[in-house]
Amino acid sequence: MAPARTLTGVAASDGIAIGQARLLAPRVSVVDRRILPDLVPAEIDRLRQAVTATDTQLASLSARLEADQLHEGHLIVEAHRLMLRDDAVVEGARRLIEKEEIAAESAVRRVIDAISARFNQMEDPYLRERGADVEAIGDRLLRTLLGLPELSPSASAPGTIGIGTTLSPIDALHLRRSGLSAFAAEHGGKTSHAAIILRALGIPFVVGVRGLCAAVRPGGTLVVDGERGQVIVSPDEDTIAAYQERRDRERSRAQSLKSRAASPTVTQDGVRIELAANIEDPSEVGEALGFGAESVGLFRTELLYLDRPELPDEEEQFRDAVAVLTALGGRPATFRTLDIGGEKLPLAIMVSGGTNPSLGVRAIRFSRRRPDIFRTQMRALYRASVAGPLRIMFPLVSGVSEVDEVRQVCAGIAEELAREGVPVADDVPIGVMIETPSAALTTDHLARSASFFSIGTNDLIQYTFAADRENEEVAYLYHPLHPSFLRLLKSAVDGARRVGRPIAVCGDMAADPAYTWVLLALGVRSLSMCPRFIPRVKSIIAAGTIAEMEALLARALSLCSEVEVEDLVLGVMHRRFPDLS
């Protein structure tokens, strides 16, 4: 038996799986094939027939997903159909056939490789990972051209673990039906469509595992640790037993914590804490309530806009918001306005984000640049406000002037709807996401225009340290417990509390139990997170007092380096909660 080996990648979907490896077939290999000049028209016709046949396959899959109420999968497949018909693919391949007198499959391979290369060079991680969608479309079209069977994970023995160079979104949709219990890939990212799908399905997924396919023998035993981003190749019996025990323990703990979901979240000294959910689709509300969410602290409205050929109209956005509020049954929901921009846009829009989209026209800046799109969204949300407690929150705010400008638009829309005889709520709270240092340092000023705040720690950390958190070359700078960042958080919270404005945290820090005590000690009384993390965070809150949390924070704030703070805080939390992950 080969010695055990641990390969490290990026955790993309939580969970532990143990099973035999199955290698998914690599992408279709094509060798350039020349054709005679008089065969060019027939070859172009062959290309167009293959595009039509491939589109028919995708349409059938899309309809099946919609019938099964897999809304996100349906949207992804529809986006693939749009890519398939795009002139960059079809016309690009046609021109190559005519100019270079090559076979259709050779032309398609060249075009897809060129488009994928452009995506891979993009700085925005979301956009880089869209290259996988392009490759998936190319693979499907090539299989049609070459008469190869459709590639999807066929039936496997239950518990089998899939491995491959990458995982396309469509293959991800087939994964559970195929019997695969987990997947590991050499490429991909945590924001890829495949990762989003597998998280929704609860299937462990690790990406970015270099040398994976060369290191794994088909049929060999693997452990996939989707929480730590590790793949253990040829584990010995003791390692397998240890992972089985951990998996069973985590499942048992999750069930135990979930059983207490309905109870209020209170510290040992009686301080009430609100735990809310971050979601992006009305279908997620039920699961969020099941995990103990008291409200929706962040509803991401982008899902209706991305990966589709046309913009959602007012009626569709209105129905979406009403569905969320109705499912919540009187509990509040906070809708974040569009956080899109730069190059991460629907195909119907094009606004340049510059060389660094994260610092360009996105979020509230995009809404100001495109008032037509912003007004449509605001009309839908104001109309929905009569269906339940609705709050509106603006992302990536830099200062008071931005908020005042969009508030004026909102006031005009409310008056416009009233003149039309459309009912709206008397007072729709307007809030601000604290994601820029300028906003964090001026929450007391922003309070004159905002009813509430929510700290988006992901972007705030990125902008504080001038480091792209998705760039592994500067990952060493990502330190939520850095003294400077703790001071920035303290300034934001103190400023909000001083003027009587509630302030929550809705970024990744809110979901990490290692940081829970620090956030509460800073004065935060509302945390919003992915629903499945709520039970664990609730248990950490219930096990301590605000007094001991504040004592820990005071010690942390007296230290000079992120290493010292991390050693202190993480040391205390792991000693107090030995099974803290």
Number of C-alpha atoms within 10 A of each C-alpha: 7 9 8 14 15 14 17 18 24 22 24 27 28 20 23 24 25 22 21 20 24 23 18 20 12 12 17 15 10 14 9 13 12 13 15 9 13 9 14 20 13 11 20 21 13 16 25 18 14 21 22 16 15 21 21 13 15 21 17 11 18 22 15 14 18 14 11 11 12 16 14 18 24 23 19 21 25 21 18 24 22 16 21 22 15 12 12 14 22 19 15 16 25 26 13 19 26 17 11 13 21 22 26 28 26 20 25 25 22 18 21 22 15 12 15 20 13 13 20 17 12 17 16 20 21 18 19 20 22 20 23 24 23 20 19 21 23 25 22 23 25 25 18 21 21 13 10 11 9 13 16 16 22 13 14 16 13 13 15 23 29 26 25 20 21 23 28 20 23 24 18 23 22 15 25 18 13 18 18 25 25 30 28 34 25 20 19 28 25 21 16 23 24 28 25 19 21 22 17 12 14 15 23 25 35 32 31 22 22 15 12 22 17 7 12 20 16 16 13 16 21 28 25 30 25 25 17 18 23 22 29 20 22 22 22 15 9 9 14 18 12 11 19 16 12 14 17 13 13 16 13 12 14 16 14 13 18 19 14 16 20 14 9 16 23 18 19 14 12 11 14 15 18 18 26 30 31 24 23 19 19 18 16 16 23 13 14 24 19 17 25 26 29 22 24 28 28 25 22 17 21 17 14 21 19 20 21 22 16 13 15 15 14 18 14 14 22 20 16 19 26 22 17 28 26 14 16 22 12 13 16 18 25 23 24 22 21 24 19 23 24 21 23 22 20 19 17 11 14 12 16 16 17 12 12 14 18 20 12 17 21 25 21 24 20 20 23 18 14 13 13 10 17 19 19 17 22 20 21 20 25 26 24 24 24 16 18 20 20 26 23 22 24 25 24 20 23 21 18 17 12 17 21 15 11 19 15 11 17 19 11 13 18 23 14 13 15 13 10 9 9 12 15 19 16 10 12 19 15 21 26 28 26 30 24 22 19 16 22 26 21 18 28 22 15 27 22 13 17 22 20 22 26 27 28 22 22 17 20 25 24 20 17 16 16 12 18 21 19 17 12 10 10 13 12 10 17 18 18 21 23 23 21 17 19 21 15 19 25 19 18 25 27 20 21 24 17 11 13 13 20 18 27 25 27 26 23 16 22 26 22 16 21 22 19 20 23 23 24 21 20 21 19 24 17 20 27 29 26 19 23 18 21 26 25 19 23 25 17 20 22 18 13 16 18 20 12 12 18 18 12 18 21 14 12 23 16 11 14 12 14 19 13 15 23 18 12 16 20 15 14 14 19 13 11 13 14 10 11 14 11
